[in-house]
């Protein structure tokens, strides 16, 4: 398990060659909405985080939710 952070998410995306559009499509949100979440302007929902963890084959721990 890894603690979720935007920096960790960006790193995992880079490691796996995934683009923002790839993940936005899988989450069924716009590229603009995904970018807003990735830059910290808005937050990912728990549902979105669960889906991201499946897509990236990792288990996220959210600080305060252990």
MIMINU-560205 format. One line per field, with one value per atom (N, C-alpha, C): atom name; chain; z, y, x; residue in one letter. Coordinates in pm, whole numbers, plus 50000, padded with zeros to 5 digits. Layout:
kedo <- c(CA, ...)
tise <- c(A, ...)
Z <- c(Z, ...)
Y <- c(Y, ...)
X <- c(X, ...)
kegu <- c(a, ...)
***
This chain:
kedo <- c(N, CA, C, N, CA, C, N, CA, C, N, CA, C, N, CA, C, N, CA, C, N, CA, C, N, CA, C, N, CA, C, N, CA, C, N, CA, C, N, CA, C, N, CA, C, N, CA, C, N, CA, C, N, CA, C, N, CA, C, N, CA, C, N, CA, C, N, CA, C, N, CA, C, N, CA, C, N, CA, C, N, CA, C, N, CA, C, N, CA, C, N, CA, C, N, CA, C, N, CA, C, N, CA, C, N, CA, C, N, CA, C, N, CA, C, N, CA, C, N, CA, C, N, CA, C, N, CA, C, N, CA, C, N, CA, C, N, CA, C, N, CA, C, N, CA, C, N, CA, C, N, CA, C, N, CA, C, N, CA, C, N, CA, C, N, CA, C, N, CA, C, N, CA, C, N, CA, C, N, CA, C, N, CA, C, N, CA, C, N, CA, C, N, CA, C, N, CA, C, N, CA, C, N, CA, C, N, CA, C, N, CA, C, N, CA, C, N, CA, C, N, CA, C, N, CA, C, N, CA, C)
tise <- c(A, A, A, A, A, A, A, A, A, A, A, A, A, A, A, A, A, A, A, A, A, A, A, A, A, A, A, A, A, A, A, A, A, A, A, A, A, A, A, A, A, A, A, A, A, A, A, A, A, A, A, A, A, A, A, A, A, A, A, A, A, A, A, A, A, A, A, A, A, A, A, A, A, A, A, A, A, A, A, A, A, A, A, A, A, A, A, A, A, A, A, A, A, A, A, A, A, A, A, A, A, A, A, A, A, A, A, A, A, A, A, A, A, A, A, A, A, A, A, A, A, A, A, A, A, A, A, A, A, A, A, A, A, A, A, A, A, A, A, A, A, A, A, A, A, A, A, A, A, A, A, A, A, A, A, A, A, A, A, A, A, A, A, A, A, A, A, A, A, A, A, A, A, A, A, A, A, A, A, A, A, A, A, A, A, A, A, A, A, A, A, A, A, A, A, A, A, A)
Z <- c(50000, 50000, 50000, 49931, 49927, 49968, 50034, 50071, 49947, 49929, 49811, 49821, 49713, 49697, 49548, 49516, 49374, 49309, 49383, 49328, 49298, 49389, 49368, 49247, 49234, 49119, 48989, 48985, 48864, 48832, 48935, 48914, 48859, 48914, 48865, 48721, 48689, 48551, 48457, 48496, 48412, 48397, 48508, 48504, 48408, 48404, 48324, 48186, 48157, 48027, 48005, 48113, 48102, 48093, 48009, 47992, 48070, 48098, 48169, 48098, 47967, 47891, 47909, 47916, 47937, 48067, 48173, 48304, 48313, 48254, 48254, 48186, 48072, 48000, 48086, 48153, 48238, 48358, 48408, 48522, 48477, 48344, 48285, 48329, 48328, 48356, 48244, 48234, 48128, 48159, 48056, 48074, 48166, 48150, 48233, 48380, 48407, 48545, 48602, 48522, 48570, 48600, 48511, 48532, 48659, 48684, 48804, 48930, 48924, 49037, 49051, 48939, 48941, 48989, 48970, 49016, 49156, 49215, 49351, 49365, 49255, 49261, 49315, 49280, 49335, 49379, 49454, 49506, 49431, 49426, 49372, 49472, 49421, 49509, 49551, 49654, 49698, 49584, 49515, 49402, 49295, 49264, 49164, 49212, 49339, 49392, 49387, 49415, 49406, 49262, 49167, 49026, 48982, 49024, 48991, 49045, 49167, 49225, 49144, 49093, 49007, 48877, 48816, 48688, 48701, 48815, 48835, 48907, 48944, 49014, 49144, 49221, 49351, 49450, 49577, 49680, 49752, 49743, 49806, 49951, 50035, 50170, 50173, 50220, 50228, 50372, 50392, 50527, 50603, 50722, 50804, 50779, 50678, 50645, 50663, 50726, 50738, 50805)
Y <- c(49882, 50000, 50125, 50224, 50351, 50464, 50564, 50678, 50760, 50793, 50870, 51012, 51058, 51199, 51229, 51355, 51393, 51366, 51386, 51360, 51211, 51126, 50981, 50942, 50999, 50969, 51008, 51127, 51170, 51074, 51031, 50937, 50803, 50753, 50626, 50639, 50752, 50775, 50774, 50840, 50845, 50706, 50632, 50496, 50406, 50423, 50335, 50393, 50511, 50573, 50614, 50648, 50689, 50840, 50885, 51028, 51067, 51196, 51246, 51207, 51216, 51182, 51036, 50945, 50803, 50783, 50846, 50828, 50901, 51019, 51094, 51013, 50953, 50870, 50754, 50687, 50572, 50614, 50736, 50786, 50850, 50862, 50922, 51068, 51140, 51284, 51354, 51484, 51558, 51571, 51598, 51622, 51742, 51844, 51963, 51929, 51846, 51805, 51724, 51634, 51553, 51641, 51736, 51825, 51908, 51951, 52028, 51944, 51817, 51727, 51699, 51680, 51648, 51765, 51886, 52003, 52048, 51977, 52007, 52114, 52159, 52262, 52204, 52078, 52005, 51868, 51796, 51667, 51551, 51441, 51317, 51264, 51204, 51138, 51003, 50946, 50813, 50712, 50723, 50634, 50647, 50770, 50792, 50735, 50753, 50699, 50547, 50486, 50339, 50293, 50363, 50328, 50351, 50462, 50488, 50377, 50333, 50228, 50100, 50069, 49951, 49968, 50085, 50110, 50106, 50154, 50164, 50042, 49948, 49825, 49855, 49947, 49981, 49994, 49988, 50013, 50141, 50240, 50368, 50369, 50433, 50466, 50616, 50660, 50802, 50844, 50941, 50986, 51019, 50962, 50984, 50882, 50796, 50693, 50552, 50536, 50404, 50306)
X <- c(50083, 50000, 50088, 50041, 50114, 50020, 50076, 49993, 49964, 49837, 49798, 49850, 49907, 49941, 49937, 49918, 49914, 50048, 50157, 50290, 50307, 50258, 50267, 50183, 50065, 49979, 50048, 50107, 50179, 50293, 50365, 50475, 50428, 50319, 50264, 50216, 50156, 50112, 50233, 50339, 50460, 50521, 50531, 50588, 50512, 50380, 50296, 50261, 50314, 50290, 50146, 50076, 49937, 49926, 49836, 49812, 49687, 49676, 49559, 49430, 49429, 49309, 49270, 49371, 49344, 49265, 49314, 49251, 49119, 49111, 48985, 48876, 48909, 48811, 48764, 48858, 48822, 48738, 48761, 48682, 48551, 48534, 48415, 48398, 48511, 48510, 48586, 48568, 48636, 48785, 48862, 49004, 49026, 48944, 48956, 48930, 48830, 48799, 48915, 48971, 49082, 49203, 49231, 49344, 49324, 49204, 49174, 49200, 49169, 49194, 49344, 49411, 49554, 49639, 49590, 49664, 49621, 49525, 49484, 49379, 49322, 49218, 49087, 49060, 48946, 48997, 48917, 48960, 48897, 48971, 48916, 48814, 48707, 48611, 48668, 48612, 48655, 48633, 48522, 48494, 48603, 48642, 48747, 48880, 48912, 49038, 49040, 48926, 48918, 48942, 48881, 48899, 49043, 49103, 49243, 49333, 49306, 49390, 49380, 49262, 49246, 49324, 49311, 49378, 49529, 49580, 49725, 49782, 49694, 49735, 49811, 49757, 49813, 49697, 49731, 49632, 49672, 49588, 49616, 49570, 49645, 49602, 49585, 49471, 49444, 49467, 49555, 49589, 49461, 49450, 49332, 49221, 49239, 49137, 49190, 49308, 49369, 49276)
kegu <- c(x, x, x, x, x, x, x, x, x, x, x, x, x, x, x, x, x, x, x, x, x, x, x, x, x, x, x, x, x, x, x, x, x, x, x, x, x, x, x, x, x, x, x, x, x, x, x, x, x, x, x, x, x, x, x, x, x, x, x, x, x, x, x, x, x, x, x, x, x, x, x, x, x, x, x, x, x, x, x, x, x, x, x, x, x, x, x, x, x, x, x, x, x, x, x, x, x, x, x, x, x, x, x, x, x, x, x, x, x, x, x, x, x, x, x, x, x, x, x, x, x, x, x, x, x, x, x, x, x, x, x, x, x, x, x, x, x, x, x, x, x, x, x, x, x, x, x, x, x, x, x, x, x, x, x, x, x, x, x, x, x, x, x, x, x, x, x, x, x, x, x, x, x, x, x, x, x, x, x, x, x, x, x, x, x, x, x, x, x, x, x, x, x, x, x, x, x, x)
***
